[in-house]
C-alpha cells in the first residue's frame, strides 16, 4: 500500500544536493547538556495540507514531547518532495545507523522493505500498553503486521469514493442523493452529464503514468476491487496480468474512451494531474470523480485544532455539502461498495538507542487530540474508531469527514511494494493507450500490460487467471 497524499501539489524533484542537505542534518548530533535525542523524519509538503501545517504540527509534537519527557529533545528532520522523493531520501538515511531516524513518517509500502532488511523494530510489547491500538480496525492493524509481529503504527489512512457535482447531476435528471449500485449506473450518469452539460467533463478517471501508482489507486484499482476477480495479486503473491476482473475493468475504460466521458488525456497525463479534480469539481467542470477522503478538506475552512490555528482552504466552498456529494464506489454488478486503503506509518528504527523513548513519540502522536488535529491537517479519517464522531473532526469538514471515517473499516489494503509499482506502470500504460486510441481492444490492453509487467518482473512473479 502506498501513501496517498490528498493535495498532490505536484512532484517536487529532490536533487542530490537537497538530499545531501537532509542527510547532513540527521546524523547523531551531540545533544545540548545531558538531553537524549530522538530523531523524527517527516514530510514537509506532501502528507499534510500545506508545508506550514506540516512544520507547525511537527513542532507542536516536539514541544509536547519535550515537556512530557524533560530529559529528551526531539530533532526534526524535514523531507521535501512527493512520494517517490520521500522514499528515496529515507532509503538513503536508512543506509547508515548514524543517519537513520528513530521514528519516520513513511508510506505504508515502504514498511515491508524496512522489515525485510531488519531496519524496523517489532513494537508489540509497547502497543500492548497503549490506549489506542485496541481501537484500530483490523484492516489497519493488518497493514503493519508481518509474520505475526507489528512493526509500525499507522499515522493516517486514505480511502476512496465517488464525489459528484450536485448541480450537474440535477441538470442531467439524476435523482439526489445519488447512490449508484453498479458500474453501469455510473456510466449512465456520466452519459447523461455529457448530453446536458457538454462543456463539463462527465467523469474524472485517472489513466496513464503521470500520477504513477497513486493515480491507479485512485482510479482503476477501485474498479478491480469491485470486479469478479477482486485482487491484483493471487494468494501466492504473484501479480495478475490477465484475469476476468482486469478485462472487466479495461472494458469499462474502453466504454469511457469510446463515449468521450473522461477528462482530456492532456489533463490526465499532466504531471500535476492529481491537483486538478477538486478545483474542477468545485467549478462545475467535472460531474463525477473517483477521489480520496482528502477532498472534503479542500473545501473546508476553520480551526484545525489546538496548537495549529486556522486553515486556508483551496478551493473554498463554505456550503460544500449543499453543492458536492459523495457516495461509495459500487461493485460491478452491485452487492456492496469498494475502496482502496492506503496511508502513512510510523515505525521505530531497529537500531534506535532508546526504542521505548522512540515509541513514546508514536504514542504521543496517536493520542486523541494529536490524532484528530493531524487528521484535520492531513485529511485523514481517525484510525481510532472511538473518534469517528468527535466534534473536532466532524465539524471541520461536516458530512464528508464522517462518511469516510465510516467507510474506513470496509476498505481494502492494496500492495505497494516496488513490484507493485511495476504492476501499476503496466496497468497505467494500458489505460493511457485506451484513452489515446479508443479503438484499442480489451485484449490489446491486456497485452500491453502483460508485456511490460512480465518483462520487468519475469514470468515467475506474474500469473494469468482464467
C-alpha positions in Angstrom: 0.0 0.0 0.0 1.2 3.4 -0.8 0.8 6.8 0.9 -1.9 8.8 -0.9 -1.3 12.5 -0.5 -4.6 14.3 -0.6 -3.3 17.5 -2.2 -0.7 16.1 -4.5 0.7 19.6 -5.2 3.0 18.2 -7.8 6.1 16.1 -7.6 8.8 18.3 -6.3 12.1 16.8 -7.5 14.6 16.4 -4.8 18.1 17.0 -6.1 21.2 15.1 -4.8 22.3 18.4 -3.3 19.0 18.6 -1.4 19.2 15.0 -0.3 22.7 15.7 0.9 21.4 18.6 2.9 18.7 16.4 4.5 21.3 13.7 5.4 23.8 16.2 6.8 21.1 17.4 9.2 20.0 14.0 10.6 23.2 12.5 12.0 23.7 11.7 15.6 24.5 15.3 16.7 25.5 15.9 20.3 22.5 17.0 22.3 22.6 20.1 24.5 23.6 19.3 28.0 22.7 15.7 29.0 19.5 15.5 27.0 18.9 12.4 24.9 18.0 12.9 21.3 15.1 11.3 19.4 15.1 11.9 15.7 11.8 12.3 13.7 11.7 12.4 9.9 8.6 13.8 8.4 7.2 15.1 5.0 7.0 18.9 4.7 4.8 19.3 1.6 3.2 16.0 0.6 1.4 14.4 3.5 -0.2 17.4 5.2 -2.4 20.0 3.5 0.4 22.6 3.4 4.0 23.0 4.3 3.2 25.5 7.1 0.8 23.0 8.6 3.3 20.1 8.4 6.0 22.1 10.1 3.7 23.5 12.7 2.4 20.0 13.5 5.9 18.6 13.8 6.9 21.5 16.1 3.7 21.0 18.1 4.5 17.3 18.7 8.2 18.2 19.5 7.2 20.7 22.2 4.7 18.4 23.8 7.2 15.5 23.9 10.0 17.6 25.4 7.6 18.9 28.1 6.4 15.4 28.9 9.9 13.9 28.9 12.2 16.6 30.2 15.4 14.5 29.7 14.8 14.3 25.9 14.9 16.5 22.9 13.3 15.8 19.6 15.4 16.5 16.5 13.1 17.2 13.5 14.2 16.0 10.0 12.1 17.7 7.3 11.9 15.9 3.9 10.6 17.7 0.8 9.2 16.2 -2.3 6.4 13.8 -3.3 6.0 10.1 -2.6 9.0 8.8 -4.6 11.3 11.6 -3.4 10.4 10.9 0.2 11.1 7.2 -0.3 14.5 8.0 -1.9 15.5 10.3 0.9 14.5 7.8 3.6 16.2 4.9 1.8 19.5 6.9 1.8 19.0 7.7 5.5 18.4 4.1 6.5 21.7 3.0 4.9 23.6 4.1 8.0 22.8 3.9 11.7 24.2 7.5 12.0 21.5 8.9 9.7 18.6 6.5 10.2 15.8 8.3 12.1 14.4 6.8 15.3 10.9 7.4 14.0 9.9 8.3 10.5 6.7 9.2 8.6 6.7 6.6 5.7 4.4 5.5 3.0 3.0 2.1 4.0 4.5 0.3 1.1 8.0 1.1 2.4 7.4 -0.6 5.7 7.6 -4.1 4.2 11.1 -3.2 2.8 12.3 -2.0 6.2 11.0 -5.2 7.8 12.7 -7.3 5.2 16.0 -5.5 5.7 15.7 -5.8 9.5 15.5 -2.0 9.9 12.2 -1.8 11.7 11.7 -2.9 15.3 8.8 -5.1 16.4 6.7 -2.9 18.7 4.2 -5.5 20.0 5.2 -5.1 23.7 4.8 -1.3 23.5 1.5 -1.5 21.8 0.1 -3.8 24.5 0.2 -0.9 26.9 -1.2 1.8 24.6 -4.7 3.2 25.0 -5.4 3.3 21.2 -4.2 0.2 19.4 -7.1 -1.9 20.5 -9.5 0.5 18.8 -7.8 0.4 15.4 -9.8 -1.5 12.7 -8.4 -5.0 11.9 -7.6 -3.9 8.4 -5.3 -1.1 9.7 -3.7 -3.4 12.2 -3.0 -5.9 9.5 -1.2 -3.5 7.2 1.7 -3.1 9.7 1.8 -6.7 10.8 4.4 -9.1 9.3 5.0 -12.7 10.3 2.8 -12.3 13.4 4.6 -9.1 14.7 3.7 -5.5 14.4 6.4 -3.2 13.1 4.7 0.2 13.0 1.6 2.2 13.8 -0.5 3.8 11.1 -0.5 7.6 11.4 -3.3 8.2 8.8 -5.2 6.4 6.1 -6.9 7.4 2.8 -9.9 5.6 1.4 -11.8 6.5 -1.9 -15.3 7.1 -3.1 -17.3 8.8 -5.8 -17.5 12.6 -5.5 -20.1 14.3 -7.6 -21.3 17.8 -8.5 -24.9 18.1 -7.5 -25.8 20.8 -10.0 -24.5 18.8 -12.9 -26.3 15.6 -11.8 -29.5 17.5 -11.2 -29.3 19.1 -14.6 -28.9 15.6 -16.1 -32.1 14.5 -14.4 -30.4 12.2 -11.9 -32.2 11.9 -8.5 -30.2 13.2 -5.5 -28.7 12.0 -3.2 -27.1 9.8 -5.8 -26.3 6.1 -4.9 -25.2 4.1 -7.9 -25.3 0.4 -7.3 -23.3 -0.8 -10.4 -20.7 0.4 -12.9 -23.5 0.6 -15.5 -25.2 3.2 -13.3 -22.0 5.3 -13.1 -21.6 5.2 -16.9 -25.3 6.0 -17.4 -24.9 9.1 -15.1 -21.7 10.2 -17.0 -23.5 9.9 -20.3 -26.4 12.0 -19.0 -24.0 14.7 -17.9 -22.3 14.6 -21.3 -25.6 15.2 -23.0 -26.8 18.0 -20.7 -23.5 19.8 -19.8 -21.3 19.4 -22.9 -18.7 21.9 -21.6 -18.1 19.8 -18.5 -16.1 16.6 -18.1 -18.6 13.9 -17.2 -16.1 11.7 -15.4 -12.6 12.0 -13.9 -11.0 8.6 -14.2 -7.2 8.5 -13.9 -5.3 7.0 -16.8 -1.6 7.0 -17.8 1.5 7.2 -15.6 1.7 10.9 -14.9 0.3 10.2 -11.4 2.2 6.9 -11.0 0.8 4.3 -8.6 -1.3 7.0 -6.8 -3.3 7.5 -9.9 -4.1 3.8 -10.3 -5.0 3.5 -6.6 -7.4 6.5 -7.0 -8.9 5.0 -10.2 -8.7 1.6 -11.8 -7.7 -0.4 -8.7 -11.0 0.5 -7.1 -12.7 -1.0 -10.1 -10.6 -4.1 -9.8 -11.7 -4.5 -6.2 -15.3 -4.4 -7.5 -14.7 -6.9 -10.3 -15.3 -10.7 -10.4 -11.6 -11.3 -9.5 -11.0 -8.5 -7.0 -7.2 -8.6 -6.5 -4.0 -7.6 -8.2 -2.0 -10.4 -6.6 -3.0 -14.0 -6.2 -2.8 -15.8 -2.8 0.8 -16.8 -3.7 1.8 -13.2 -4.1 2.1 -13.3 -7.9 0.9 -10.2 -9.8 -2.2 -10.6 -12.0 -1.6 -9.6 -15.6 -4.7 -11.2 -17.1 -8.0 -12.1 -15.4 -11.7 -11.8 -15.9 -11.6 -8.8 -13.5 -8.9 -7.0 -15.4 -10.8 -7.5 -18.6 -13.9 -6.1 -17.0 -12.0 -3.0 -15.8 -10.5 -2.4 -19.3 -13.9 -2.8 -20.8 -15.1 0.0 -18.5 -12.2 2.2 -19.7 -12.9 1.3 -23.3 -16.5 2.5 -22.9 -15.4 5.7 -21.3 -12.9 6.3 -24.1 -15.3 5.5 -26.9 -18.0 7.8 -25.5 -15.6 10.5 -24.6 -16.7 10.5 -20.9 -13.3 11.2 -19.3 -11.3 14.3 -18.9 -8.9 15.0 -21.8 -5.8 12.9 -21.9 -3.7 16.1 -21.9 -5.0 16.8 -18.3 -4.8 13.2 -17.1 -1.2 12.9 -18.2 -0.2 16.3 -16.8 2.5 16.0 -14.1 0.1 18.0 -11.8 -3.0 15.9 -12.7 -3.5 14.9 -9.0 -4.1 18.6 -8.1 -6.9 19.2 -10.7 -10.0 17.2 -9.8 -11.1 19.1 -6.6 -10.9 22.5 -8.3 -12.7 21.3 -11.4 -15.4 19.7 -9.3 -15.9 22.9 -7.4 -16.1 24.9 -10.7 -18.8 22.7 -12.2 -16.3 21.4 -14.7 -16.4 17.7 -13.6 -19.5 15.8 -12.9 -18.2 12.6 -11.2 -14.7 11.7 -9.9 -13.1 8.9 -8.0 -11.1 10.5 -5.3 -10.0 10.2 -1.7 -11.3 11.4 1.7 -9.0 14.4 1.4 -11.3 16.3 -1.0 -13.5 17.5 1.8 -10.6 19.2 3.5 -10.0 21.2 0.3 -13.4 22.8 0.7 -13.3 23.4 4.4 -12.1 26.4 6.4 -11.8 26.9 10.1 -9.7 25.8 13.1 -7.6 22.6 12.5 -7.2 22.2 16.2 -5.4 23.5 19.3 -1.8 24.4 18.5 -2.1 24.8 14.7 -4.6 27.6 14.4 -6.5 28.4 11.2 -6.6 26.6 7.9 -6.8 28.0 4.4 -9.0 26.0 2.0 -8.4 25.7 -1.7 -10.9 26.0 -3.4 -13.2 27.3 -0.6 -16.8 26.2 -0.7 -18.4 27.3 2.5 -21.6 25.4 1.7 -19.9 22.4 0.2 -22.4 19.7 1.4 -25.1 21.5 -0.5 -23.1 21.6 -3.7 -20.9 18.5 -3.6 -22.0 14.9 -2.8 -20.1 11.7 -2.0 -21.2 8.1 -2.3 -19.4 4.7 -2.2 -17.9 3.2 -5.3 -20.2 0.2 -6.2 -19.1 -3.2 -7.3 -19.5 -4.0 -11.0 -23.0 -5.6 -10.6 -23.9 -4.3 -7.1 -23.9 -6.1 -3.8 -21.7 -3.8 -1.9 -19.1 -1.0 -2.0 -15.3 -1.0 -2.5 -12.4 1.3 -1.7 -8.6 1.2 -1.8 -6.9 1.8 1.6 -3.5 3.4 1.8 -1.6 5.7 4.1 1.4 6.6 6.2 3.0 4.6 9.0 5.3 5.3 11.9 8.0 2.7 12.5 10.8 2.6 15.1 14.2 2.1 13.7 15.7 -1.3 14.7 18.9 0.4 15.7 17.4 3.1 17.9 19.4 3.6 21.0 16.3 4.1 23.1 13.4 2.3 21.4 11.0 2.9 24.3 11.6 6.6 24.0 11.1 6.4 20.2 7.8 4.6 20.7 6.8 7.2 23.2 6.9 9.7 20.3 4.5 7.5 18.3 2.3 7.1 21.4 2.1 10.9 21.7 1.1 11.3 18.0 -1.6 8.7 18.4 -3.2 10.3 21.4 -6.7 11.6 20.9 -6.1 15.3 20.5 -3.0 14.9 18.4 -4.6 12.3 16.2 -7.6 14.5 15.5 -5.5 17.6 14.8 -3.3 15.6 12.5 -6.4 14.1 10.7 -7.8 17.6 10.1 -4.4 18.9 8.9 -3.8 16.0 6.6 -7.3 15.0 5.5 -7.4 11.6 7.2 -10.3 9.8 9.0 -9.4 8.8 12.6 -7.8 5.4 13.0 -9.3 5.1 16.4 -12.9 4.1 15.9 -13.9 5.9 19.1 -13.3 9.2 17.4 -15.4 8.8 14.3 -17.9 11.3 15.6 -15.6 13.5 17.6 -16.7 17.2 17.2 -13.2 18.4 16.4 -13.1 16.1 13.4 -16.7 16.1 12.3 -17.1 19.9 12.5 -14.0 20.6 10.4 -15.4 19.2 7.1 -19.0 18.3 8.0 -20.7 15.4 6.4 -17.6 14.4 4.4 -15.4 13.5 7.3 -17.9 11.3 9.0 -18.7 9.5 5.7 -15.1 8.5 5.1 -14.5 7.5 8.7 -17.4 5.1 8.5 -16.1 3.7 5.2 -12.6 3.0 6.6 -13.2 -0.4 8.1 -14.7 -1.7 4.9 -11.8 -0.6 2.7 -9.2 -2.9 1.3 -5.4 -2.7 1.8 -3.6 -3.0 -1.5 0.1 -3.8 -2.0 2.5 -1.0 -2.9 5.9 -2.7 -3.0 8.5 -1.9 -5.7 7.0 -4.8 -7.7 3.5 -3.2 -7.2 4.9 0.0 -8.8 5.9 -2.1 -11.8 2.4 -3.6 -12.0 0.9 -0.2 -11.7 3.0 1.2 -14.6 1.9 -1.7 -16.8 -1.7 -1.1 -15.9 -1.4 2.7 -16.5 0.3 2.1 -19.8 -2.7 0.1 -20.9 -5.3 2.7 -19.7 -3.4 5.5 -21.4 -3.4 3.5 -24.7 -7.1 3.1 -24.4 -7.8 6.8 -23.8 -5.4 7.8 -26.5 -6.9 5.4 -29.0 -10.5 4.3 -28.2 -10.3 1.5 -30.8 -7.7 -0.3 -28.6 -9.3 -3.6 -27.8 -9.5 -5.1 -24.3 -7.2 -7.9 -25.4 -4.7 -5.4 -26.8 -4.8 -3.5 -23.5 -4.1 -6.8 -21.6 -1.2 -7.4 -24.0 0.3 -4.0 -23.3 0.1 -4.6 -19.6 1.3 -8.2 -19.6 4.2 -7.5 -21.8 5.5 -4.7 -19.6 4.9 -6.3 -16.2 6.2 -9.8 -17.2 9.2 -8.2 -18.9 10.1 -6.3 -15.8 9.3 -8.8 -13.1 9.7 -12.1 -15.0 7.1 -14.8 -15.5 7.8 -16.3 -12.1 6.2 -13.3 -10.4 3.2 -12.9 -12.6 0.1 -15.0 -13.1 -2.8 -15.3 -15.6 -6.2 -16.2 -14.1 -8.6 -17.8 -16.5 
